[in-house]
Amino acid sequence: MTAILQGKDNVSEQVLYMALELSNKTWKLGFSNGTKIRQKSITAGDWVELHTQMDLAKQKLKLSADCPIVSCYEAGRDGFWIHRDLVAEGITNHVIDSASIEVNRRKRRAKTDRVDVISLLRLLMRYGQGDRQAIRVVRVPTLAQEDQRRLSRERQRLLKERGGHSARIKSLLVAQGVRLEVGVDFLEQLERCKGGSRGYELGEDLKAELRRVYARYQLVHEQITCLEREQQLRAEQAPSEAMGQVNQLRQLKGVGWQSSWSLVMEFFSWRDFQNQRQLGACAGLTPTPYTSGESEREQGISKAGNRQIRSLMVELSWLWLRYQPDSALTRWFQRRFAGGGKRMRRIGIVAMARKLLIALWRYVKEGRVPEGAVFKAI
């Protein structure tokens, strides 16, 4: 009787583990029942074939047809639609942070999709059996939360694109000994400018190319203006928790539209941080000490989190020093780092970026105004 009961318990605990290694053309699938491993390849995005392979895996690995499935894949280009579809079908899925995956430290190691999917599968089994340090699971936003990040991210890409067009125009002109600012009257200046020290006429093909590049520059500039106008309109008219947080942040001197919008949409409105360690780690602002025997050194910040927020906080820290000179954070920076050289101040501003991020998070979540901070005059 005991043997029969144990057998029934084992059947009820059967789990099909599935790892997906995603690429543009094919998906590598790895299946396991905890002991045996099975691999298959399917066409990328073929959902019918994916279900067929899951059913076959249950048969080949001697699992019951209704056993639960636990799956995983790396966060990347495919985003979260696969996760949402798997979860909607009752499958427990984990989106894994690629930086947390263990790798072989040999100088030369095999790296193929076949090897990667097996490694991912083994880590998933360890995680499913209770080893919570085996992988780091990404927090998946809802469709609405993911969509609300689009405006600020699109604006960042457009800013880079506009800068590229501006640099191209200036480079073409410098090659002819001409230096012009790219402004609203650029085309008028282009018609009047002469090349070299003797003032020769610029080539017609060169002028035509400059006009085309400037047209692209203007188009991108107009799109940036429209996005910024849309952001302000939403903050003023859309009654939501996220918009309330944006307006709350921008009341502080030194915190503007774009910084408050990015902080809220990327971090504060949907990520459920439990403590300041999680907050700093998600921004990649945590220290990475190296201690081995008598060797001890600091390797700098991890840079493993959100790159946009990390760079934003460094910029915002410099603005905070300027517009919040009497705050506790500014006094701390002046006391610790202002008396050093440039390198010391660069180190200090990164440390302050982490402290400021934590202070703004507490201000948004708990209403605790950063010590000594002042608000903008209305």
C-alpha positions as CSV (number, residue, x, y, z in Angstrom):
1,M,0.0,0.0,0.0
2,T,2.9,2.4,0.8
3,A,4.5,1.7,-2.5
4,I,1.2,2.4,-4.4
5,L,0.8,5.7,-2.5
6,Q,4.3,6.8,-3.3
7,G,3.8,6.0,-6.9
8,K,0.6,8.2,-7.0
9,D,2.5,11.0,-5.3
10,N,5.3,10.9,-7.9
11,V,2.8,11.0,-10.8
12,S,1.1,14.0,-9.3
13,E,4.4,15.8,-9.0
14,Q,5.4,15.2,-12.6
15,V,6.5,18.3,-14.4
16,L,7.5,19.0,-18.0
17,Y,10.3,21.5,-18.1
18,M,10.7,23.4,-21.4
19,A,13.4,25.9,-22.4
20,L,13.2,28.0,-25.5
21,E,16.3,29.4,-27.3
22,L,14.8,32.1,-29.6
23,S,16.3,33.3,-32.9
24,N,14.9,35.1,-35.9
25,K,14.3,31.9,-38.0
26,T,14.2,28.9,-35.7
27,W,13.4,28.2,-32.0
28,K,15.4,25.5,-30.2
29,L,13.3,23.6,-27.7
30,G,14.6,21.7,-24.8
31,F,12.3,19.4,-22.8
32,S,13.0,17.3,-19.6
33,N,11.1,15.4,-17.0
34,G,13.9,16.0,-14.5
35,T,16.2,13.2,-15.7
36,K,16.0,12.7,-19.5
37,I,16.4,15.5,-22.0
38,R,14.8,15.9,-25.4
39,Q,15.6,18.6,-28.1
40,K,13.7,19.8,-31.1
41,S,13.7,22.7,-33.5
42,I,10.7,24.5,-34.9
43,T,10.1,27.5,-37.2
44,A,10.2,30.8,-35.2
45,G,6.7,31.8,-34.1
46,D,5.0,28.5,-35.2
47,W,2.6,28.2,-32.2
48,V,0.8,25.1,-33.5
49,E,4.1,23.2,-33.9
50,L,5.2,24.3,-30.4
51,H,2.1,22.6,-28.9
52,T,2.7,19.6,-31.0
53,Q,6.2,19.3,-29.7
54,M,5.0,19.7,-26.1
55,D,2.5,16.9,-26.5
56,L,5.2,14.7,-28.1
57,A,7.6,15.5,-25.3
58,K,5.1,14.3,-22.7
59,Q,4.7,11.0,-24.5
60,K,8.4,10.4,-25.1
61,L,9.4,11.3,-21.5
62,K,6.6,9.1,-20.1
63,L,4.6,12.0,-18.5
64,S,0.9,12.3,-18.1
65,A,-1.0,14.3,-20.7
66,D,-2.3,16.8,-18.1
67,C,1.0,17.3,-16.2
68,P,2.0,20.9,-15.6
69,I,4.5,22.7,-17.8
70,V,7.2,25.0,-16.6
71,S,9.0,27.0,-19.3
72,C,11.5,29.8,-19.7
73,Y,13.3,31.9,-22.3
74,E,15.8,34.8,-22.2
75,A,14.6,38.4,-22.2
76,G,15.4,40.0,-25.6
77,R,14.2,41.0,-29.0
78,D,11.0,38.9,-28.8
79,G,9.7,40.8,-25.8
80,F,6.9,39.5,-23.7
81,W,4.3,38.3,-26.1
82,I,5.5,34.7,-25.8
83,H,5.2,34.9,-22.0
84,R,1.7,36.3,-22.1
85,D,0.5,33.6,-24.5
86,L,2.1,30.8,-22.5
87,V,0.6,32.1,-19.3
88,A,-2.8,32.5,-20.9
89,E,-2.7,28.7,-21.7
90,G,-2.0,27.7,-18.1
91,I,1.8,27.3,-18.5
92,T,4.1,28.6,-15.8
93,N,6.7,30.7,-17.7
94,H,9.7,32.6,-16.5
95,V,11.5,35.4,-18.5
96,I,15.1,35.2,-17.6
97,D,17.7,38.0,-17.3
98,S,20.4,37.0,-19.7
99,A,23.1,38.5,-17.4
100,S,22.2,36.1,-14.6
101,I,22.9,32.9,-16.7
102,E,26.0,31.0,-15.6
103,V,28.6,30.5,-18.3
104,N,31.8,28.4,-18.6
105,R,34.9,30.4,-17.6
106,R,37.3,28.7,-19.9
107,K,39.1,30.8,-22.5
108,R,37.4,28.9,-25.3
109,R,34.0,27.4,-24.8
110,A,31.4,26.0,-27.1
111,K,28.6,28.4,-27.9
112,T,25.7,27.2,-30.0
113,D,21.9,27.3,-29.7
114,R,21.9,23.6,-29.0
115,V,24.3,24.1,-26.1
116,D,22.5,27.2,-24.8
117,V,19.1,25.6,-24.7
118,I,20.4,22.7,-22.6
119,S,22.2,25.0,-20.2
120,L,19.0,27.1,-19.9
121,L,16.9,23.9,-19.3
122,R,19.2,22.7,-16.5
123,L,19.1,26.1,-14.8
124,L,15.3,26.0,-15.1
125,M,15.2,22.6,-13.4
126,R,17.4,23.8,-10.6
127,Y,15.1,26.9,-10.1
128,G,12.0,24.7,-10.2
129,Q,13.5,22.4,-7.5
130,G,14.1,25.2,-5.1
131,D,17.4,26.9,-6.1
132,R,16.2,30.5,-6.4
133,Q,19.7,31.7,-7.0
134,A,20.0,29.7,-10.3
135,I,18.4,32.4,-12.4
136,R,17.1,35.9,-12.1
137,V,13.5,36.3,-13.3
138,V,12.4,39.5,-15.1
139,R,9.3,41.3,-13.9
140,V,7.0,41.3,-16.9
141,P,4.9,44.5,-17.3
142,T,1.3,44.4,-18.5
143,L,0.4,45.6,-22.0
144,A,-0.6,49.0,-20.7
145,Q,2.5,49.4,-18.6
146,E,4.7,48.4,-21.5
147,D,2.9,50.8,-23.8
148,Q,3.3,53.8,-21.5
149,R,7.1,53.5,-21.9
150,R,6.9,54.1,-25.6
151,L,6.8,57.9,-25.6
152,S,10.0,58.5,-23.6
153,R,11.9,55.7,-25.4
154,E,10.9,56.9,-28.8
155,R,12.0,60.4,-27.9
156,Q,15.4,59.1,-26.9
157,R,15.9,57.4,-30.2
158,L,14.7,60.5,-32.1
159,L,17.2,62.7,-30.2
160,K,20.0,60.4,-31.3
161,E,18.7,60.5,-34.9
162,R,18.5,64.3,-34.9
163,G,22.0,64.5,-33.5
164,G,23.3,62.2,-36.2
165,H,21.7,64.4,-39.0
166,S,23.2,67.5,-37.4
167,A,26.6,66.0,-37.2
168,R,26.4,64.9,-40.8
169,I,25.6,68.4,-42.0
170,K,28.4,69.9,-40.0
171,S,30.9,67.3,-41.2
172,L,30.1,67.9,-44.8
173,L,30.5,71.7,-44.4
174,V,33.7,71.4,-42.3
175,A,35.3,69.4,-45.2
176,Q,34.8,72.6,-47.3
177,G,36.1,75.0,-44.6
178,V,32.6,76.1,-43.6
179,R,31.1,76.2,-40.1
180,L,27.4,76.8,-39.8
181,E,24.9,76.2,-37.0
182,V,21.9,74.0,-37.9
183,G,19.0,76.3,-37.2
184,V,15.8,77.5,-38.7
185,D,17.6,79.7,-41.2
186,F,20.1,77.1,-42.3
187,L,19.0,77.0,-45.9
188,E,19.3,80.8,-46.2
189,Q,22.8,80.6,-44.8
190,L,23.7,77.7,-47.1
191,E,22.9,79.8,-50.2
192,R,25.2,82.6,-49.0
193,C,28.2,80.6,-47.7
194,K,31.4,80.2,-49.6
195,G,34.0,77.4,-49.2
196,G,37.7,77.7,-48.2
197,S,39.7,80.8,-47.4
198,R,39.3,82.1,-51.0
199,G,35.5,81.8,-50.9
200,Y,34.7,79.4,-53.7
201,E,31.2,78.3,-54.6
202,L,30.0,75.0,-53.1
203,G,29.2,72.2,-55.5
204,E,25.5,71.8,-56.5
205,D,25.5,68.1,-55.6
206,L,26.9,68.9,-52.1
207,K,24.2,71.6,-51.6
208,A,21.5,69.1,-52.8
209,E,22.7,66.5,-50.3
210,L,22.8,69.1,-47.5
211,R,19.2,70.1,-48.2
212,R,18.0,66.5,-48.1
213,V,19.8,65.8,-44.8
214,Y,18.4,69.0,-43.4
215,A,14.9,68.0,-44.5
216,R,15.3,64.7,-42.5
217,Y,16.6,66.8,-39.6
218,Q,13.5,69.0,-39.6
219,L,11.2,66.0,-39.8
220,V,12.8,64.4,-36.7
221,H,12.7,67.7,-34.9
222,E,9.0,68.1,-35.5
223,Q,8.3,64.6,-34.3
224,I,10.3,65.3,-31.1
225,T,8.3,68.5,-30.5
226,C,5.0,66.6,-31.0
227,L,6.0,63.9,-28.5
228,E,7.0,66.5,-25.9
229,R,3.7,68.3,-26.4
230,E,1.8,65.0,-26.0
231,Q,3.6,64.3,-22.8
232,Q,2.7,67.6,-21.3
233,L,-0.9,67.2,-22.4
234,R,-1.2,63.8,-20.8
235,A,0.3,64.9,-17.6
236,E,-2.2,67.8,-17.4
237,Q,-5.3,66.0,-18.5
238,A,-5.0,62.2,-17.9
239,P,-6.1,61.4,-14.3
240,S,-4.0,58.3,-13.5
241,E,-1.6,57.2,-10.8
242,A,1.4,57.4,-13.2
243,M,0.6,61.0,-14.3
244,G,0.1,62.0,-10.7
245,Q,3.6,60.7,-9.9
246,V,5.0,62.7,-12.9
247,N,3.4,65.9,-11.6
248,Q,4.6,65.2,-8.1
249,L,8.2,64.7,-9.2
250,R,8.4,67.8,-11.4
251,Q,7.4,70.0,-8.5
252,L,11.0,69.6,-7.2
253,K,13.5,72.1,-8.4
254,G,16.0,70.5,-10.8
255,V,13.6,67.8,-11.9
256,G,12.0,68.5,-15.3
257,W,9.5,67.0,-17.6
258,Q,11.6,64.3,-19.2
259,S,13.4,63.1,-16.1
260,S,10.2,62.8,-14.1
261,W,8.5,61.1,-17.1
262,S,11.3,58.5,-17.6
263,L,11.6,57.8,-13.9
264,V,7.9,57.1,-13.5
265,M,7.3,55.1,-16.7
266,E,10.5,53.0,-16.4
267,F,10.6,52.5,-12.6
268,F,8.1,54.0,-10.2
269,S,4.7,53.3,-11.7
270,W,4.9,49.5,-12.1
271,R,8.0,48.0,-10.6
272,D,7.2,46.8,-7.1
273,F,10.5,47.5,-5.4
274,Q,10.7,46.1,-1.8
275,N,13.8,48.0,-0.7
276,Q,16.6,50.3,-1.8
277,R,18.9,47.4,-2.7
278,Q,16.5,46.2,-5.4
279,L,16.1,49.8,-6.6
280,G,19.8,50.4,-6.9
281,A,20.4,47.0,-8.5
282,C,17.7,47.6,-11.2
283,A,19.5,50.8,-12.2
284,G,22.9,49.1,-12.2
285,L,24.2,51.5,-9.5
286,T,25.3,48.9,-7.0
287,P,29.0,48.4,-6.2
288,T,30.8,45.3,-7.2
289,P,33.6,44.6,-4.7
290,Y,36.3,42.0,-5.5
291,T,37.9,40.3,-2.5
292,S,40.0,37.1,-2.9
293,G,42.6,36.2,-0.2
294,E,44.7,39.4,0.3
295,S,43.5,40.9,-3.0
296,E,40.8,43.5,-2.4
297,R,39.6,46.1,-4.8
298,E,36.4,47.9,-6.0
299,Q,35.4,47.2,-9.6
300,G,32.9,50.1,-9.9
301,I,29.2,49.9,-10.3
302,S,27.6,46.8,-11.8
303,K,26.0,48.5,-14.9
304,A,23.6,45.5,-15.1
305,G,20.4,47.4,-14.9
306,N,18.4,50.0,-16.9
307,R,21.0,52.0,-18.8
308,Q,18.6,54.8,-19.6
309,I,17.8,55.4,-15.9
310,R,21.4,55.1,-14.9
311,S,22.6,57.8,-17.3
312,L,19.5,60.0,-16.4
313,M,20.3,59.8,-12.7
314,V,23.9,60.9,-13.2
315,E,22.6,64.0,-15.2
316,L,19.9,64.6,-12.7
317,S,22.5,64.6,-9.9
318,W,24.5,67.4,-11.5
319,L,21.3,69.4,-11.8
320,W,20.4,68.6,-8.2
321,L,23.7,70.1,-7.0
322,R,22.9,73.3,-9.0
323,Y,19.2,73.8,-8.1
324,Q,19.1,72.2,-4.6
325,P,22.3,73.7,-3.0
326,D,20.9,73.5,0.5
327,S,19.6,69.9,0.4
328,A,21.2,67.2,2.6
329,L,22.4,65.3,-0.5
330,T,24.2,68.3,-1.9
331,R,25.9,69.0,1.4
332,W,26.9,65.4,1.6
333,F,28.5,65.6,-1.8
334,Q,30.3,68.8,-1.1
335,R,31.6,67.4,2.1
336,R,32.9,64.1,0.7
337,F,33.9,64.9,-2.9
338,A,33.9,68.6,-3.8
339,G,37.4,69.1,-2.5
340,G,38.9,66.3,-4.6
341,G,39.9,66.4,-8.3
342,K,37.9,65.6,-11.4
343,R,38.1,61.9,-10.9
344,M,36.9,62.1,-7.3
345,R,33.9,64.2,-8.3
346,R,33.0,61.7,-11.1
347,I,33.1,58.9,-8.5
348,G,31.1,61.0,-6.1
349,I,28.4,61.9,-8.6
350,V,27.7,58.2,-9.3
351,A,27.3,57.6,-5.5
352,M,25.0,60.5,-5.3
353,A,23.0,59.3,-8.3
354,R,22.1,56.1,-6.3
355,K,21.2,58.2,-3.2
356,L,19.1,60.6,-5.2
357,L,17.2,57.7,-6.9
358,I,16.4,56.2,-3.5
359,A,15.3,59.6,-2.2
360,L,13.0,60.3,-5.2
361,W,11.5,56.8,-4.9
362,R,10.7,57.4,-1.2
363,Y,9.2,60.8,-2.2
364,V,6.9,59.2,-4.8
365,K,5.9,56.1,-2.8
366,E,5.8,57.5,0.8
367,G,5.5,61.3,0.3
368,R,8.9,61.8,2.1
369,V,10.4,65.0,0.7
370,P,14.2,64.8,0.3
371,E,15.7,66.5,3.3
372,G,16.3,70.2,2.5
373,A,14.8,70.1,-0.9
374,V,12.8,73.0,-2.2
375,F,9.9,73.2,-4.6
376,K,9.4,75.2,-7.8
377,A,7.6,78.6,-7.4
378,I,4.1,78.3,-8.9
